[in-house]
Amino acid sequence: MSGEMDKPLISLHLVDSDSSLAKVPDEAPKVGILGSGDFARSLATRLVGSGFKVVVGSRNPKRTAGLFPSAAQVTFQEEAVSSPEVIFVAVFREHYASLCSLSEQLAGKILVDVSNPTEQEHLQHRESNAEYLASLFPTCTVVKAFNVISAWTLQAGPRDGNRQVPICSDQPEAKRAVSEMALAMGFMPVDMGSLASAREVEAMPLRLLPAWKVPTLLALGLFVCFYAYNFVRDVLQPYMQESQNKFFKLPVSVVNTTLPCVAYVLLSLVYLPGVLAAALQLRRGTKYQRFPDWLDHWLQHRKQIGLLSFFCAALHALYSFCLPLRRAHRYDLVNLAVKQSSLGFVALVLSTLHTLTYGWTRAFEESRYKFYLPPTFTLTLLVPCVVILAKALFLLPCISRRLTRIRRGWERDGAIKFTLPMDHALAEKTSHV
């Protein structure tokens, strides 16, 4: 078969022009690869460039030999698995059974499973691909690794992709060997435990923006709440009590009133976990106790929450252009805050000042309390004001110095103990940082 899929991702001219890929020292460690697809080609290129001697096993070596670097030996599968101790299995799950004829040659060797299931296959099979491979070759040690690394990242280098390589296996020695290979290839191995974790590792590429799920749901929840609140105040109340039909406000005006509220609250939620963490450290008198899981997750999602806040603010700016120009002066302070958005906390302070300036007189007008509900901007001020006041409190010298000492390692009760090995015995030192 000939076609685009037969062509390597990087041209042979580029591969052969590099003298380091054209010849590999005889004493270099030998690695086997079963498979001749795009990933196998990229893997071979990376391994050769990292100083390994690569032997590729193919069912048709004459047809595929020209697709691999000249330094890689392309031969039949039986010959490719005879001498290497570590063999990458770069074939699909449905083809694992075709390798059973190699059971005797593979006995005692390390098989690195790099496959990924589709979402349907992941839900259909209860066992991972790696566990299935281990069941077919009980005399081998199976390691799950490199499935989260794309073929392009293998060729372009880890600088253009994620450096982390999750690795799991039931044999620590096998994990150590594959980890050393990953380090030699420029990646960062991450120990994921036993082979039972392979199902979780194989699910990683199937997740779409995993760190964005909670922040997105939070932003949507805030939008729905504020939109419903503004609908009751600005549309439903005039319709029921004053017989005014203002449903035309739903697609533009109500949305534009909701977006800055969501952006404002989200921005304050970026800094609130830091305030809670500082208060918890002051209460405990140490930084060496783990935060609660909910606070730890909150801290890890601050970047996504901040970006969603900026997104809502940007949408608010776009919606503002749809409103009459006579109202443009109301957004002068908002525009100033947007210009300062890179300063983070400054944007929060400016937004608070804008909200206070915009609503100071309106907060005391009885007509603003429709259905006895306070104006929307008064609700949005609650969390930001708490954050700003807490931040200001932490700037007091007596609190700021104590918090700085805690974050530099000082502890209120006890000390940090280090155990250092000695030639004749173990001595214990105590550090009062």
C-alpha positions as CSV (number, residue, x, y, z in Angstrom):
1,M,0.0,0.0,0.0
2,S,1.2,3.5,-0.8
3,G,-0.2,6.8,0.3
4,E,0.2,9.6,2.8
5,M,0.2,7.3,5.8
6,D,3.3,5.5,4.5
7,K,5.3,8.8,4.8
8,P,7.1,9.6,8.0
9,L,6.2,12.7,10.0
10,I,9.7,14.0,9.6
11,S,11.4,13.5,6.2
12,L,14.3,11.1,5.9
13,H,16.5,13.8,4.6
14,L,16.2,15.6,8.0
15,V,16.9,12.4,9.9
16,D,19.8,11.3,7.9
17,S,21.4,14.8,7.8
18,D,22.0,14.6,11.5
19,S,25.2,12.6,12.1
20,S,24.1,11.6,15.6
21,L,21.2,9.7,14.1
22,A,23.1,8.1,11.3
23,K,25.2,5.9,13.5
24,V,24.8,4.6,17.0
25,P,27.7,3.3,19.1
26,D,27.9,-0.5,19.4
27,E,27.8,-0.3,23.2
28,A,24.6,1.7,23.2
29,P,21.6,-0.1,25.0
30,K,19.4,-1.9,22.6
31,V,15.6,-1.3,22.5
32,G,13.0,-3.2,20.5
33,I,9.8,-1.8,18.9
34,L,6.9,-3.9,17.7
35,G,4.9,-1.9,15.2
36,S,5.6,0.3,12.2
37,G,2.9,3.0,12.5
38,D,3.4,6.8,13.1
39,F,4.0,6.4,16.8
40,A,6.5,3.6,16.2
41,R,8.4,5.8,13.7
42,S,8.4,8.8,16.0
43,L,9.5,6.6,19.0
44,A,12.3,5.1,16.9
45,T,13.5,8.6,15.9
46,R,13.5,9.8,19.5
47,L,15.3,6.7,20.8
48,V,18.0,6.9,18.2
49,G,18.5,10.6,18.9
50,S,18.8,9.8,22.6
51,G,21.6,7.3,22.1
52,F,19.8,4.0,22.0
53,K,20.2,1.2,19.5
54,V,16.8,0.5,18.0
55,V,15.5,-2.7,16.4
56,V,12.1,-2.5,14.8
57,G,10.0,-5.6,14.3
58,S,7.6,-5.5,11.3
59,R,5.5,-8.0,9.4
60,N,6.9,-6.5,6.2
61,P,10.3,-5.0,6.9
62,K,11.2,-4.4,3.2
63,R,8.2,-2.1,2.8
64,T,8.6,-0.2,6.1
65,A,12.4,0.0,6.3
66,G,12.6,3.3,4.4
67,L,10.2,5.0,6.8
68,F,12.5,4.7,9.8
69,P,15.9,6.4,10.5
70,S,18.8,4.8,8.8
71,A,20.3,4.0,12.3
72,A,17.3,1.9,13.2
73,Q,17.4,-1.7,12.2
74,V,14.1,-2.9,10.7
75,T,13.6,-6.6,10.6
76,F,11.1,-9.3,11.2
77,Q,9.3,-9.5,14.6
78,E,11.0,-12.7,15.6
79,E,14.5,-11.2,15.2
80,A,13.6,-7.9,16.7
81,V,12.6,-9.3,20.1
82,S,15.4,-11.8,20.4
83,S,18.1,-9.6,22.0
84,P,16.6,-6.4,23.5
85,E,15.4,-6.6,27.1
86,V,13.0,-3.7,26.8
87,I,10.4,-3.9,24.0
88,F,7.9,-1.2,23.1
89,V,4.5,-2.6,22.0
90,A,3.2,0.0,19.5
91,V,0.3,-1.9,18.1
92,F,-3.5,-1.7,18.7
93,R,-5.2,-3.8,21.3
94,E,-7.0,-6.0,18.7
95,H,-3.5,-7.0,17.3
96,Y,-2.1,-8.1,20.7
97,A,-3.2,-11.7,20.0
98,S,-1.1,-11.8,16.8
99,L,2.0,-11.5,19.0
100,C,1.3,-14.7,20.9
101,S,3.5,-16.6,18.6
102,L,6.4,-14.6,20.1
103,S,5.7,-15.8,23.7
104,E,8.9,-17.9,24.0
105,Q,11.2,-15.1,22.7
106,L,9.4,-12.5,24.9
107,A,9.7,-14.6,28.1
108,G,11.3,-12.6,30.9
109,K,11.4,-9.3,29.0
110,I,9.9,-5.9,29.7
111,L,7.0,-5.0,27.5
112,V,6.1,-1.2,27.4
113,D,2.5,-0.7,26.4
114,V,2.1,2.7,24.7
115,S,-1.5,2.1,23.3
116,N,-4.5,4.3,24.0
117,P,-8.2,3.1,23.8
118,T,-10.9,5.1,22.2
119,E,-13.6,6.4,24.6
120,Q,-16.0,3.6,23.5
121,E,-13.3,0.9,24.0
122,H,-12.5,2.4,27.5
123,L,-16.1,2.1,28.5
124,Q,-16.5,-1.4,26.9
125,H,-13.5,-3.1,28.5
126,R,-13.2,-3.4,32.2
127,E,-9.5,-4.1,32.1
128,S,-6.9,-1.7,30.6
129,N,-4.9,-2.5,27.5
130,A,-1.8,-3.0,29.6
131,E,-3.6,-5.5,31.9
132,Y,-4.9,-7.3,28.8
133,L,-1.4,-7.5,27.4
134,A,-0.1,-8.8,30.7
135,S,-2.7,-11.6,30.7
136,L,-1.6,-12.7,27.2
137,F,2.1,-12.7,28.3
138,P,2.2,-13.9,31.9
139,T,6.0,-14.5,31.7
140,C,6.7,-10.9,30.8
141,T,6.7,-7.7,32.8
142,V,4.3,-5.1,31.4
143,V,4.9,-1.4,31.9
144,K,2.4,1.2,30.9
145,A,4.1,4.4,29.7
146,F,4.4,7.0,27.0
147,N,0.7,6.8,26.1
148,V,0.1,10.5,26.9
149,I,3.0,11.6,24.6
150,S,2.0,12.3,21.0
151,A,4.0,11.3,18.0
152,W,4.7,14.9,17.2
153,T,6.0,15.6,20.7
154,L,8.4,12.6,20.4
155,Q,9.9,14.1,17.2
156,A,9.8,17.8,18.0
157,G,11.0,17.3,21.6
158,P,9.5,17.7,25.0
159,R,9.9,21.5,24.9
160,D,6.9,21.5,22.6
161,G,4.7,19.3,24.7
162,N,4.1,17.9,28.2
163,R,7.3,16.5,29.8
164,Q,5.5,14.2,32.2
165,V,5.3,10.5,31.4
166,P,3.0,8.5,33.8
167,I,4.5,5.1,34.4
168,C,2.9,2.1,36.2
169,S,3.9,-1.5,36.6
170,D,3.8,-4.3,39.2
171,Q,7.6,-4.6,39.1
172,P,9.7,-1.7,40.6
173,E,12.8,-2.7,38.7
174,A,10.9,-2.5,35.4
175,K,9.5,0.9,36.3
176,R,13.0,2.1,37.1
177,A,14.4,0.9,33.8
178,V,11.6,2.6,31.8
179,S,12.0,5.7,33.9
180,E,15.7,5.9,33.1
181,M,14.8,5.7,29.4
182,A,12.3,8.4,29.7
183,L,14.9,10.7,31.4
184,A,17.4,9.9,28.7
185,M,14.8,10.9,26.1
186,G,14.2,14.3,27.8
187,F,11.0,13.5,29.6
188,M,10.0,13.5,33.3
189,P,8.7,10.1,34.6
190,V,5.9,10.1,37.1
191,D,5.4,6.9,39.2
192,M,1.7,6.0,39.1
193,G,2.0,2.8,41.1
194,S,1.0,-0.7,40.1
195,L,-0.4,-1.9,36.8
196,A,-3.9,-1.6,38.3
197,S,-3.5,2.2,37.7
198,A,-3.1,1.6,33.9
199,R,-6.8,2.2,33.4
200,E,-6.5,5.6,35.0
201,V,-3.4,6.4,32.9
202,E,-5.2,5.4,29.7
203,A,-8.1,7.6,30.6
204,M,-5.9,10.7,30.7
205,P,-5.8,11.4,26.9
206,L,-9.6,11.0,26.8
207,R,-10.3,13.9,29.2
208,L,-11.0,17.2,27.5
209,L,-9.6,20.1,29.6
210,P,-9.9,18.3,32.9
211,A,-8.8,21.3,35.0
212,W,-11.6,23.4,33.5
213,K,-14.6,21.4,34.5
214,V,-15.2,22.8,38.0
215,P,-14.3,26.4,37.1
216,T,-16.6,26.3,34.1
217,L,-19.5,24.8,36.1
218,L,-18.9,27.5,38.7
219,A,-19.0,30.3,36.1
220,L,-22.2,28.8,34.6
221,G,-23.8,28.5,38.0
222,L,-23.0,32.1,38.8
223,F,-24.3,33.2,35.5
224,V,-27.6,31.4,35.9
225,C,-28.1,32.7,39.4
226,F,-27.3,36.4,38.5
227,Y,-29.3,36.1,35.3
228,A,-32.4,34.8,37.1
229,Y,-32.0,37.5,39.8
230,N,-31.7,40.3,37.2
231,F,-34.7,38.8,35.3
232,V,-36.9,39.0,38.4
233,R,-35.8,42.6,39.1
234,D,-35.6,44.2,35.7
235,V,-38.2,42.2,33.7
236,L,-40.7,40.3,35.9
237,Q,-41.2,43.1,38.5
238,P,-42.1,45.8,35.9
239,Y,-44.4,43.4,34.1
240,M,-46.3,42.3,37.2
241,Q,-46.5,45.6,39.1
242,E,-46.3,48.3,36.4
243,S,-47.7,46.3,33.4
244,Q,-44.6,47.2,31.4
245,N,-43.3,44.7,28.9
246,K,-39.5,44.7,29.1
247,F,-38.8,41.2,27.8
248,F,-36.8,42.8,25.0
249,K,-34.0,43.3,27.6
250,L,-33.4,39.5,28.0
251,P,-30.9,39.0,25.2
252,V,-28.8,42.1,25.6
253,S,-29.4,44.3,28.7
254,V,-30.0,41.5,31.2
255,V,-27.0,39.5,29.9
256,N,-24.8,42.6,30.0
257,T,-25.9,43.3,33.6
258,T,-25.1,39.7,34.5
259,L,-21.7,39.4,32.9
260,P,-19.8,42.0,35.0
261,C,-21.3,40.5,38.1
262,V,-20.0,37.0,37.2
263,A,-16.6,38.4,36.2
264,Y,-16.4,40.4,39.4
265,V,-17.3,37.5,41.7
266,L,-15.0,35.1,39.8
267,L,-12.1,37.6,40.2
268,S,-12.7,37.8,43.9
269,L,-12.8,34.0,44.1
270,V,-9.3,33.9,42.6
271,Y,-7.9,35.6,45.8
272,L,-10.3,34.3,48.4
273,P,-8.6,30.8,48.7
274,G,-5.2,32.6,49.3
275,V,-6.8,34.6,52.1
276,L,-8.3,31.4,53.6
277,A,-4.9,29.6,53.3
278,A,-3.1,32.5,55.0
279,A,-5.6,32.5,57.8
280,L,-5.3,28.7,58.3
281,Q,-1.5,29.0,58.4
282,L,-1.7,31.7,61.0
283,R,-4.1,29.6,63.1
284,R,-1.9,26.5,62.9
285,G,1.4,28.4,63.2
286,T,3.1,26.2,60.5
287,K,3.1,25.7,56.8
288,Y,3.9,22.0,57.1
289,Q,0.3,20.8,57.5
290,R,-1.7,19.9,54.4
291,F,-4.6,22.1,53.5
292,P,-8.1,20.5,53.3
293,D,-8.8,18.9,50.0
294,W,-11.5,21.4,49.0
295,L,-9.1,24.3,49.6
296,D,-6.2,22.5,47.9
297,H,-8.4,22.0,44.8
298,W,-9.6,25.6,44.9
299,L,-6.0,26.8,45.0
300,Q,-5.1,24.7,42.0
301,H,-8.1,26.1,39.9
302,R,-7.3,29.8,40.5
303,K,-5.7,30.2,37.0
304,Q,-8.8,28.8,35.2
305,I,-11.2,30.9,37.4
306,G,-9.2,34.0,36.6
307,L,-9.2,33.4,32.8
308,L,-13.0,32.8,33.0
309,S,-13.3,36.1,34.8
310,F,-11.4,37.9,32.1
311,F,-13.6,36.1,29.5
312,C,-16.8,37.4,31.1
313,A,-15.3,40.9,31.4
314,A,-14.4,40.8,27.7
315,L,-17.9,39.7,26.8
316,H,-19.3,42.5,28.9
317,A,-17.1,45.0,26.9
318,L,-18.5,43.6,23.6
319,Y,-22.1,43.7,24.9
320,S,-21.5,47.3,26.0
321,F,-21.0,48.4,22.4
322,C,-24.6,47.1,21.7
323,L,-26.0,49.6,24.2
324,P,-26.8,53.3,23.4
325,L,-23.8,55.5,23.4
326,R,-25.3,57.8,26.0
327,R,-24.6,55.1,28.5
328,A,-21.0,54.7,27.6
329,H,-19.8,57.0,30.3
330,R,-20.9,54.5,32.9
331,Y,-18.1,52.1,31.8
332,D,-15.2,54.4,32.0
333,L,-14.0,52.9,35.3
334,V,-14.6,49.4,33.9
335,N,-12.4,50.1,30.9
336,L,-9.7,51.4,33.3
337,A,-10.0,48.1,35.3
338,V,-9.7,46.1,32.1
339,K,-6.5,47.9,31.2
340,Q,-5.1,47.0,34.6
341,S,-6.3,43.3,34.4
342,S,-2.8,42.0,34.2
343,L,-2.3,43.3,37.8
344,G,-4.9,41.0,39.1
345,F,-5.6,42.3,42.6
346,V,-5.4,45.9,41.3
347,A,-8.2,45.0,38.9
348,L,-10.3,43.7,41.8
349,V,-9.8,46.9,43.7
350,L,-10.6,49.1,40.7
351,S,-13.7,47.0,40.0
352,T,-14.8,47.4,43.6
353,L,-14.3,51.2,43.5
354,H,-16.2,51.3,40.2
355,T,-19.1,49.3,41.7
356,L,-19.2,51.5,44.8
357,T,-19.1,54.7,42.7
358,Y,-21.8,53.4,40.4
359,G,-24.2,52.2,43.0
360,W,-23.5,54.4,46.1
361,T,-26.6,56.6,45.5
362,R,-28.7,53.8,44.0
363,A,-28.2,51.7,47.1
364,F,-30.3,54.0,49.1
365,E,-33.2,54.5,46.7
366,E,-36.3,52.7,47.7
367,S,-37.4,52.2,44.1
368,R,-34.3,50.1,43.5
369,Y,-35.5,47.4,45.8
370,K,-37.8,45.6,43.5
371,F,-39.8,42.7,45.1
372,Y,-37.8,43.8,48.2
373,L,-34.7,42.4,46.4
374,P,-31.5,44.6,46.7
375,P,-29.8,45.8,43.6
376,T,-27.5,43.2,41.9
377,F,-24.3,45.1,42.5
378,T,-24.8,45.0,46.2
379,L,-24.7,41.2,46.2
380,T,-21.5,41.2,44.1
381,L,-19.8,43.4,46.6
382,L,-20.0,40.9,49.4
383,V,-17.1,38.5,48.5
384,P,-14.8,41.1,47.0
385,C,-15.1,43.4,50.0
386,V,-14.3,40.4,52.3
387,V,-11.2,39.6,50.2
388,I,-9.9,43.2,50.1
389,L,-10.5,43.7,53.8
390,A,-8.7,40.5,54.6
391,K,-5.8,41.4,52.3
392,A,-5.5,44.8,54.0
393,L,-5.6,43.0,57.4
394,F,-2.7,40.8,56.4
395,L,-0.7,43.8,55.4
396,L,-0.5,45.0,59.0
397,P,3.1,44.6,60.2
398,C,2.3,42.4,63.1
399,I,0.4,39.9,61.0
400,S,2.5,40.3,57.8
401,R,5.8,39.5,59.6
402,R,4.3,36.4,61.3
403,L,2.9,35.1,58.1
404,T,6.2,35.6,56.3
405,R,8.1,33.7,59.0
406,I,5.6,30.8,58.8
407,R,6.0,30.6,55.0
408,R,9.7,30.6,55.3
409,G,9.6,27.5,57.6
410,W,9.1,28.8,61.1
411,E,6.8,26.8,63.4
412,R,5.0,28.0,66.5
413,D,5.0,24.6,68.3
414,G,7.9,22.2,67.8
415,A,10.7,22.2,65.3
416,I,11.6,20.7,62.0
417,K,13.6,17.5,62.5
418,F,16.1,16.1,60.0
419,T,17.8,12.7,60.3
420,L,21.2,12.7,58.7
421,P,23.2,9.4,58.2
422,M,26.6,9.2,59.9
423,D,29.5,6.7,59.4
424,H,29.0,5.2,62.8
425,A,25.4,6.0,63.7
426,L,22.4,8.1,62.9
427,A,22.5,11.6,64.4
428,E,19.4,13.8,64.8
429,K,19.6,17.5,64.2
430,T,16.9,20.1,65.0
431,S,16.5,23.2,63.0
432,H,14.7,26.2,64.4
433,V,14.0,28.1,61.2
